[in-house]
Amino acid sequence: MSLPLTEEQRKKIEENRQKALARRAEKLLAEQHQSPGSGSSIATNSSQSKQGPPPNLPRDPSKPVNHGVVFLQQNLNSSSNGNQRPPNFHSFHLSSPGQSFQKTLAPFFRQPPRDPGVEAKAARPCTSGQNISDTNCGSGSATPGTEGRRPQKLGASLHKAGSSQKGMCIRSGGRFQVKIGYNAELITVFKRLPSRSYGNEPSVLAAQSLPTVTLEPLEGAEDSRESLSTGGVAHTCLPSAPSLAFVKGQCVLISRARFEADIGYSEDLMALFKQMESRSYDVKTRKWNFLLEEHNKLIQSVRCLPQVQLDPLPTTLTLAFASQLEKTSPCLTEPIPEADLSGVDPKLVSNLLPFQRAGVNFAVAKRGRLLLADDMGLGKTIQAICIAAFYRKEWPLLVVVPSSVRFTWEQAFLQWLPSLSPDRINVVVTGKDRLTAGLVNIVSFDLLSKLEKQLKTPFKVVIIDESHFLKNIKTARCRAAMPLLKVAKRVILLSGTPAMSRPAELYTQIIGVRPTFFPQFHAFGLRYCDAKRQPWGWDYSGSSNLGELKLLLEEAVMLRRLKCDVLAQLPPKQRKMVVIAPARISTKARAALAAAAKEMTTMNNTKRQQKEALLLFFNRTAEAKIPSVIEYILDLLESGREKFLVFAHHKVVLSAITRELERKQVPHIRIDGSTSSADREDLCQQFQLFEKHAVAVLSITAANMGLTFSSADLVVFAELFWNPGVLLQAEDRVHRIGQASSVSIHYLVARGTADDYLWPLIQEKIKVLGEAGLSETNFSEMTEATNYFYEDPKQQKIYDLFQQSFEEEGSDMELLEAAESFDPGSASGDGQGNSFERRLVSYCS
Ligand SMILES: Nc1ncnc2c1ncn2[C@@H]1O[C@H](COP(=O)(O)OP(=O)(O)OP(=O)(O)O)[C@@H](O)[C@H]1O
């Protein structure tokens, strides 16, 4: 404890304090008068402070307002306590232990019951001086009954008449100790403090049950006590001024019809709120909210309050919700009108599922500009084609997609729009191709950035598949696409995962759809990304006001349905044929394939030679597909696919995939013929329980039975297998008991390879089984558009050869063995081909 001050010292301290406070009050007044709306440096941070109910404060605006230091106290409280309350306790703002004291303990103490007798007295400004900090003054009206009774203020809520429990705070390095007898309420308070620790000395918290508490503040606060005791005289030195309690906050949208005022407490503001007809107080958030139609009125009225800065809703929101702002009685759910799709191919329209039809209606209601963010596998492609077809008169159409699915999109157009002549579809394959050669032009993101300069007249209708590929504004793909979106009349963005980790990723997609929204990223960042200034610049990686962002997206930008929302409309399995890019097949692989195909059709070849050629063709196909398969898997991962199975059966393919996953550090398991039974189960369990993204790389023949992978809902077949029964069994690793979702199955099919023959072969077999009631019939429906009519008789011959070979008794095992041991290096004659040759001989003998 410090030595008691002499009378002379007290007087001197008091004089200095009064001078300092008067100077500060003058300065603040001057600042406020200069710029009433620019109190940011001193204003309460609205995101931290809430307009809590002020049960401890006089609510009647006619009551006297506090002056000067109350303002400081309020700000201090609000910045140290996110759940701001009106100041109702004394705090002692000292060095670090004292700050910790104030930040942690103080907010838990309530003010004593109001004593009307002292309230008027308390309303006088507290101006007692201090020589440590200006902020340690009592809060005037907030603590009316405590003035001059120093320690009781901290323990006020625990104080009961008739007895008293005394304790004190003692500084101890960077912490402070509380020495006091046992008190259950106080213990509860302590337990809520994150920095608490319990000393073993019995003196720290002795187990004595006493009903009241008096807690002596830290030693350094001695001067503060003096200030409190003399507070009553100091007010005469302050200029008579209006309240300096400057509060700042913002309006935030909380529903389609209402917004709330996120702002600290102010009596004047409260009085204003009470004039709003639609006012409502949320006890949970402790904030007031109003109908949007009262937004402008409230903002205008608040402008008349010099001590209040309430920022209106951003212009983007007022524009997006203009109908609500202008309405007298808000209609919350306006029905979306049914779009007239009579101009669109009936085949497409009749196939739309009800939720897909609703998606098209939404898009047309938004005048063809939207982000369709349906969950993966819900058929965004068919919806996008339908929306684009609705605006067919404005074509040519540009479709920008990941390069691995360019040909799948071509197939989808052929499948759903029979009225579109195939030769009007232009798939851009190289940087030398023309971007505008077709009526429908399909290009990859990467080629777009090379070819955009070709564009003389802009596309009026643009589809961007996997639009989250544009999330980074600095990338070449984004820089190429954004100007196109800005000038296009219709913009259809598609993504099952528009933002994978933070709201900042949505910005480009939002302005892609609505270029006038948030013209500056910084404004978006401040509002929705909790932007923070760092020594190196601004950090936009956070998130804030997410509820409002969701409302804005749903109102004006995005339509998103989850699988679980529409599960009843979905089939249990959705199969998709993915035509993988032939351009990725190297010239060497192409030449090898051509050579093998030629062998199969050479007239004078023996049956054995033909089979050798067929097997080589089959193996070369595996080799040729590897780059496209890997590209597709990486695109899936980039698109946010978390868990999926990849089936293949050539070792070279399985190994190439696992190598790439290792390189990219993607968690994965592999089960092939060499995996022991015990390991199979373990690996399967690992995959099932793994919570993040993971890929199971599986051999079609070694892992198509007895394993459950129901934690995934996507199966990718990197290779085809001639026996559809084996494929169906493999599909069912995922589609089985425990699976709560509709399962997506992607078959990767490469043109110009053995897949051209295997795929129709599989279709044919499935059809036969289906007709006999032994298989699902819809397997083949997905490939309706795939025209496997072989114009070239040689192709028909190859098909026949495939059919005969794979239907022969025992062919499976022979073929499998040959495939398993296929080594591309060896077959190209580099001296390691013995084993392959041996297998061929064994297969064919
Ligand atoms: N109405 C429909 N009729 C028939 N098939 C449909 C329908 N809707 C979707 N499909 C099929 O479902 C599969 C998945 O559709 P699509 O690829 O468009 O989904 P997606 O939402 O784009 O998924 P992802 O986000 O994974 O790309 C495709 O094979 C597609 O043809």
The ligand as an SDF file (V2000), in Angstrom:
LIG
                    3D

 31 33  0  0  0  0  0  0  0  0999 V2000
  -33.2830  -33.7350  -65.6250 N   0  0  0  0  0  0  0  0  0  0  0  0
  -32.3540  -34.6330  -65.8960 C   0  0  0  0  0  0  0  0  0  0  0  0
  -32.6290  -35.6720  -66.6840 N   0  0  0  0  0  0  0  0  0  0  0  0
  -31.7120  -36.5990  -66.9410 C   0  0  0  0  0  0  0  0  0  0  0  0
  -30.4530  -36.5740  -66.4910 N   0  0  0  0  0  0  0  0  0  0  0  0
  -30.1180  -35.5600  -65.6960 C   0  0  0  0  0  0  0  0  0  0  0  0
  -31.0560  -34.5490  -65.3540 C   0  0  0  0  0  0  0  0  0  0  0  0
  -30.4330  -33.6760  -64.5320 N   0  0  0  0  0  0  0  0  0  0  0  0
  -29.1910  -34.1130  -64.3960 C   0  0  0  0  0  0  0  0  0  0  0  0
  -28.9930  -35.2520  -65.0910 N   0  0  0  0  0  0  0  0  0  0  0  0
  -27.7820  -36.0230  -65.1620 C   0  0  0  0  0  0  0  0  0  0  0  0
  -27.1450  -36.0040  -63.8810 O   0  0  0  0  0  0  0  0  0  0  0  0
  -25.7490  -35.9840  -64.0380 C   0  0  0  0  0  0  0  0  0  0  0  0
  -25.1720  -34.8250  -63.2490 C   0  0  0  0  0  0  0  0  0  0  0  0
  -25.5270  -33.6020  -63.8610 O   0  0  0  0  0  0  0  0  0  0  0  0
  -24.4920  -32.3930  -63.9760 P   0  0  0  0  0  0  0  0  0  0  0  0
  -23.1650  -32.8710  -64.4110 O   0  0  0  0  0  0  0  0  0  0  0  0
  -25.1220  -31.3350  -64.7680 O   0  0  0  0  0  0  0  0  0  0  0  0
  -24.4290  -32.0000  -62.4750 O   0  0  0  0  0  0  0  0  0  0  0  0
  -23.6830  -30.7380  -61.9040 P   0  0  0  0  0  0  0  0  0  0  0  0
  -24.6420  -30.0920  -60.9990 O   0  0  0  0  0  0  0  0  0  0  0  0
  -23.0940  -29.9350  -62.9890 O   0  0  0  0  0  0  0  0  0  0  0  0
  -22.5550  -31.4590  -61.0620 O   0  0  0  0  0  0  0  0  0  0  0  0
  -21.0470  -30.9530  -60.8220 P   0  0  0  0  0  0  0  0  0  0  0  0
  -21.1480  -29.7910  -59.9380 O   0  0  0  0  0  0  0  0  0  0  0  0
  -20.4600  -32.1570  -60.1710 O   0  0  0  0  0  0  0  0  0  0  0  0
  -20.4900  -30.6880  -62.1660 O   0  0  0  0  0  0  0  0  0  0  0  0
  -25.5110  -35.8890  -65.5340 C   0  0  0  0  0  0  0  0  0  0  0  0
  -25.2420  -37.1650  -66.0380 O   0  0  0  0  0  0  0  0  0  0  0  0
  -26.7860  -35.3720  -66.0890 C   0  0  0  0  0  0  0  0  0  0  0  0
  -26.9760  -35.7300  -67.4200 O   0  0  0  0  0  0  0  0  0  0  0  0
  1  2  1  0
  2  3  1  0
  2  7  2  0
  3  4  2  0
  4  5  1  0
  5  6  2  0
  6  7  1  0
  6 10  1  0
  7  8  1  0
  8  9  2  0
  9 10  1  0
 10 11  1  0
 11 12  1  0
 11 30  1  0
 12 13  1  0
 13 14  1  0
 13 28  1  0
 14 15  1  0
 15 16  1  0
 16 17  2  0
 16 18  1  0
 16 19  1  0
 19 20  1  0
 20 21  2  0
 20 22  1  0
 20 23  1  0
 23 24  1  0
 24 25  2  0
 24 26  1  0
 24 27  1  0
 28 29  1  0
 28 30  1  0
 30 31  1  0
M  END
$$$$
